[in-house]
Amino acid sequence: MNPDPSAHPEPSADGAAAPARRLPLDGIRVIEFTHMVMGPTCGMVLADLGAEVIKVEPIDGDRTRHLLGAGAGFFPMFNRNKKSIALDLRTAAGLEVAHKLCGTADVVAENFKPGTMAKYGLDYAALSRAHPRVVYVSHKGFLPGPYEHRTALDEVVQMMGGLAYMTGRPGDPLRAGTSVNDIMGGMFGAIGALGALMQRMATGVGQEVQSALFENNVFLVGQHMLQYAITGQAAAPMPERISAWAVYDVFTVRDGGQIFLAAVSDAQWAAFCEAFGYADLRADPRLATNNLRVLRRAELLRDLRQRLAAHSVEEIAAVFEARGLPFAPIARPEDLFDDPHLRATGGLVDIRLPDGERAGQTARAALFPVTLGGERLGVRLHPPALGEHTESLLRGLGYDDAGIGALRAASAVA
């Protein structure tokens, strides 16, 4: 297992470095034919958990290395802890390398259009005949069915899967602000891979795992589908939703600051009124229970907005935190670099950027949001430069200097 470049093992009493931490998937090899976000997320999860993940890229590299705007963070975020080998699968020699790599794999992951991998004999049907132990993870827009040949994007499935309707204002569907289906679809692919690896321990045989954007999105809105099935009332878009709680909203306060505040129980309502000296609201029998307050929610919120407008975000946050009440100042993504909790708990880590004008410089990236044994899963390998590990991986497959030279001469590798 490769050492964490950002960590320094504590020396033992005799001065020797402590042994590197063993991660759950140490010894598992993953060959990843992926691009964009969904497939790379699956590989990142497995890599963070300790697997050796080898990213097979085309000769000119994963296109996300050079995206602008909202895509600029895709590659460095979802490709840490991986090795890169650049192959031209359109050449016989490059394809042969890919097949040799897959022969060493515990898991093969891909997220290309249906039929793409079959053209190269790298689909599950072909690989499993030669390597029956392989776990094969396909990430698609749709699971097999009438939609499976459609081209899907996160935005496409949010629109057709009810999420954009739920997020936007009535008549103004709006996608969620981040790649929720791509990221979660990759995570579900990783969960499926872990389950298949566990089953292989008992059977000795691998299997195909499929994860899809549309079905992921349907899972996300499943609670609202059941709401309708149970109550007969359709869920309204978020801005128009009838809240289950009276105080559960964003408030604009002094100097234009914004903060989300909630009081989701009668005890929290009492604590809120006491903290701000709202004895009249606490004593009003029309507001005695949460359901009564919900019935008067519009009127109550107008009143509270006027009362709270004189306070700053900081003042309100201090009161809510002291009383254990739910609150959240409204943050932007860039604000999180200075978040005191993330800084104190090690939730962000330096990574070296592999591409673009800032190649070689570092940036702070969010770690996988779990702990194992009380520790966060760190970065052992920075996001790789294109083909950074091509030569070492080829040597691991048995290629010598002459063989590697021949591959390069044929433009089969980079």
Secondary structure, DSSP 8 states (H G I E B T S, - for coil): ----TT----B-TTS-B------TTTT-EEEEE--TTHHHHHHHHHHHTT-EEEEEE-TT--GGGG--GGGTTHHHHH-TTEEEEEB-TTSHHHHHHHHHHHHT-SEEEE---TTHHHHTT-SHHHHHHH-TT-EEEEEESS-SSTTTTS---HHHHHHHTTHHHHHSBTTB----SS-HHHHHHHHHHHHHHHHHHHHHHHHS---EEEEEHHHHHHHHTHHHHHHHHHHS-----GGG---SSSEEEEEE-GGG-EEEEEE-SHHHHHHHHHHHT-HHHHH-GGGSSHHHHHHTHHHHHHHHHHHHTTS-HHHHHHHHHHHT--EEE---GGGGGG-HHHHHHT-EEEEE--SSTTTT-EEEEE--S-EETTEE---SS----TTTTHHHHHHHTT--HHHHHHHHHTT-B-
